[in-house]
Amino acid sequence: MNSASSLASFDTVYSADSTEFCPFEDHAQYLTVGTYQLTDEKQDNVRIRKGKIYLFDVSNQYLNTPKQIIETPAVLDMKWSHSLVNDQQVLGVADSVGGFHLYGFDNDSDTLVKVDSCQATEDPTILCLSLDWASRRDKSDRRVVTSHSNGDVNILAPTESNYIIQNHWHAHDLEAWIAGFDYWNTNIVYSGADDGLFKGWDTRTNTPTFVYKRHMMGVTTMQSSPHQEHVLATGSYDETIYFWDTRSMRAPVNSFQTPGGGIWRLKWHPKRSDRLLSASMHAGAFVLDVNTTSFEASVASSFLDHTSMVYGADWSFKDPDLIASCSFYDHVLHLWKA
């Protein structure tokens, strides 16, 4: 196992919990980072959570002055759409007051401007915890799934002018940490929550296609493979990654026990079907080599320079070995090579 070293780092001041590279070739040098800060200020007896979105140009693998800093409510999750929305490359952002926001590039300055916004939940005390786009493979499907701190899951759909809630349902009785589309059949959504349950849903009927309690603790992350149909990876506070064949969900195909720390995010490599990135909270960040037939996995490289919980990690779409990861209480962003 190789241990990677930091190429560059940046102090985000607020706690960093999400980082995403732009997938579009003409903007693939851009990296965004979302932050979260619980303040002592109160509104309606609820403490205010503030956030910032940083935009970096990492063409030279430096993290010097951010190209842009946007003040927002606290950011819980961010994902770039893999298809254009109203002819724009857009970043979707989920925030601490139940908001879903779209930021697109300004053509003149290559900075981000807000192009759309909607409330994914009407109650601003409910946090929007995660989001995923349906467009990873099907570029014509521009819907978004969001999961919420009250256990709800929503589908947001574009109209001619903005995004609206297309449908929503109560999926879990505790925090729904994660929801994601099956990229090969976007009628299917998966969700995971603090109740330890992993569920599949048919969005045409809002009914579960399965309910499993395979993980021993809260289910925090999942991602459908963009390269191999029927392949899904899930992760949990229990430090275990399960690999599933979505045609037969009675039991996982294989599992991998990570080096500890719990798991917050899993990301398949943008181009390779045999590589998986894990933001493993207290343990650091890890790149796994995955056998695409047996789904046996091993750690190919580790990044251990974070001194607190690694919540965010992502692959560059421009340089296939470049990774960004960010951690919470030490509020730091690192660039490193797998």
N, C-alpha and C positions, 0 to 999 in steps of 0.2 A: 504494500500500500504506500503510495506517495503522499507526502505531506506538502501541501502547496503553501507558498509564501505570498504575503500581500504585495501587490504591485503599487497600490495607492489606497489611501483612506481619506475619509472626510467626516468631520464631526457635524451631525445633523441637528444638534442642540436639543430638539425634541426627540423623543424615543422613535426609532425607525422600525417600521414593521412591514413594509412592502416595497419591492423594487422590481422594475419591469423594463426590459429593452424594447425599443420600437422594432416591429417585425418587417417594416417596409424598407426596401433596399435603399431608397434615396434618403431615408432618415434613420438608417440602422446604427448610426453613430450616437444616437440619443438614448439616454438612460433616465428614467424617472424614479424618484424615491418618495414614498409617502410616510408621514410621521403622525404621532399621536401624543398629546400631552393633557393629562387630567389637571385642571387648574383649581385654585381655591375660590375662584369666582363662582357665583351661583345665579341661576335663572329659574324662577319657580321652584326654589328649593332643590334644584338639581345642579350638581357641579358641572361647569362648562368644560368640554373637551375641545382643545384647539389642535390644529394641524397645519402642516405645510407640505406642499408638493415642490420638490426640487427637480429641475431639468438640467442634465449634464451632457456636454459633448465629450465623449470618451474616445475620440478618434486616435489620440496618442496614448491611450490607457492612463491618462492623468485624471485626477479629481481635484482640480484647482478651484477657481471661482465658478459657482453654478451659473449657467447661462440664464436661469430664471428661478425665482422663488415665488410661489403662489400661496397666499394665506387662505386657509379653508377651515371648516370644522375638522376634527380629528379624522384621519384616513384609516380605514380598516382593511381595505383591499383595493387593488388597481389591476386592470387588465387592458391591453391594447386589443382593439378589434382587428381581426385578420382580413377583413374586407372593408372597403370604403363605405362610409355612412354619409349620405348626401354629398358624395364626391369628395369626402374628406377622410384623412387618416385620423382616427380618434382613439383617445384614452378614456376608458370608463373608470369612474372612481366611486367607491362606496364609502359613506361617511357615518359619523357617530350620531347624526340626527335623522337617520333614515333616508338620507338623500342619495340619489344616483345622478352623477354629473358626467357630461362628455366634454372633453377638451380636444380641440383640433389645432393643427399648425397654422399660424398666420403665414401666408405665402411670402410676405415681404421680409419678415424678421426671423422666421423659423422659431418663434416662441409660441407657447400654448395660449389659446384663448378659449373661454367657455362657450360652447356652441349649443348646448342643450342641458336641461336640468329637470328632474322630476322627483317627487317624493315617492320612494318605493314603499313607504309606510306613512300613514297619516299621523301617527303618534311620534313626536320628535324625541321621546325618551327611549324609543326602540332603536337599537343600533343596527345598521346594515353591515353585516359581518363579512360577506363574501359576494363575489360576482363571477360569472363566466359567460363568454360569448358562444353562441351556436355556430359562428362563422369560421371556425378553425379549418374545416374542410368544405362545408357547404357555404360558399361565399354569398349565396343569395339569401341565406337565413340570418337576419341581423338581430334576432331576439337576444335577450339577456336574461339570465336567471340570477336572482339574488336570494341570500339567506339572512335570517334575522335573529336577534337576541331573544325574541319571544317564541322561537321555534317555527315561525312561518317561512314559507318559500314562495317567491313571486316570479312570474314571467312578465318581463317588460318587452313591449313590441313597438316598433317605430310606426308613426303615422306620417303623413306628408309634412307635418310641421314639428312634431316632437315625439318623445317616448311616453307611453302610457302603460299602466298596469293592465295587462291582457287577462291574466288570471292569477289567483293566489289561493293557498290552502295552508292549513295548520299541519305541519309535517312532523314536528317533534314537540315534546313537553318541556325540553330544556333548550339551551342555546343551540341553534343550528349553525355550527361553525363553518360549514362548507356546503356548497351545491355546485354541480357541474353537469354539463351536457354530455351525452354520448355523441361524440363528434361524427360518428358514422350513421347514426339514426337520431336526429335531434328532436324526435317526438319523446325520447326518453331522457329523463333527468335523474341524477343520483344526489342523495343528500346524506350528511352525517352530522351527528350532534353530540352534546355532552352526555346524553343518555347512553352512549355506547352503541347506538343503533345506526346501521347503514341500510339505507332504503333506496329502492328504485321506483320511479314514478312514470306513468304515461300521462303526458301533459294534455292529451286530448280529453282525458276523463278525470284528471287529478287523483287517480287511484293508484295505490302501491302495486308494483309488479312483484316486489319481494320485500321482506323485512328480516334482517339478520343481526344477531349480536355475536359476531365472530371476534371483534376487538374487545379487549378486556377493559378499556377505558374509552373516554370520549373520542369520537371520530373527527379528525381535524382537517383532513385533506384527501383529495382524490383527483385523478386526471385520467381521462380517456386517452389512449395512445393516438396521436395524429398520424402514425405511420402504419400501424397494424390494426386491422378491424378486429373487433371483439376483445381487445385487450384493455384492461382497466387496472390501475394501481390505487390502493387506498392506504392511508396512514393514520396514526393515532398517538395520543399521549402514551400508549402502551409500548412505544418504540418499535412496533412491528409494521412492516410493509407487507400487504397481501397483494398478490397478482391474481386477477380474475379473468376467466373466459366468460364473456357476457351471454354466451349461448347456453351456459349451464352454470347457474349461480348458486347451486346447492353448497358448494365448498370452493375455496380458492384453489387455483392450480398450484401455487407455491407461495412460500413466505420467506421473508428475510428479517432477521433480528438486527436492527441497526446498533451502532456502538453506544446507544443510550441517549438520554436527554429528552425523549419525546420527539414527535415529528409535527411540524406545523405546515410545511408546504412540500409538495412533490411536483417536479417539472420534467417531462420527457424532453430529450434533446431536440432542437429544432429540425435536425437533418438525419440523425441516427436513431434507429429503433431500439438499439441495444444499450442506451445510456439514460440514466435517471438521476436527477439532482434532488437531494433531500436537504431542506432547511430543518436541522435537527435540534432546535431550541438550545438546551443547556449543553449539548455535546459538540456543537459546531455545525459545519456543513459538509456534505459528503456527495461524491459522484460514484454511482454504482454502475458496474458492468452487468448487464442482464442478458442471459441466454434467451434468444427470441423464440426458442422452441420449448425448452423445459422451464424457463423463467426462474432458473437458479441465478442468484445474484451474489456479487462480491464487491467490496469497496475498492475502487480503482484509485481514488485520491481523496484526501481529507483536507479541510481548512479549519484550523483550530485557533486562529488569532482573535476571534471574538471572545470577549470576557463576560458576555451576558447572553440572553436568549436570542437565538437566530430565528427570526420570524419570516424574513424575506430572502429569496434567492431566485436568480434567473440566469438563463443562457443568453449570450449575444447571438443575434442572427447574422452578424457580419463576420465575426471571428469565432469559429465553432468551439474553441477552447476557453474563451473568455467568459468569466462568471462574475456577477455582482451578488453580494450578500450583505444583509444589514441586520443589526441587533438592537435590542430594545433599551435596556437600562443604561448601557454605555453609549447609546445613540451614535453609532458609527456605521459607515458604509465602507465596504472593502471591494476592491477589484482583485481578482486572482485568476490563475490559469489552471484548468483541470490537468 
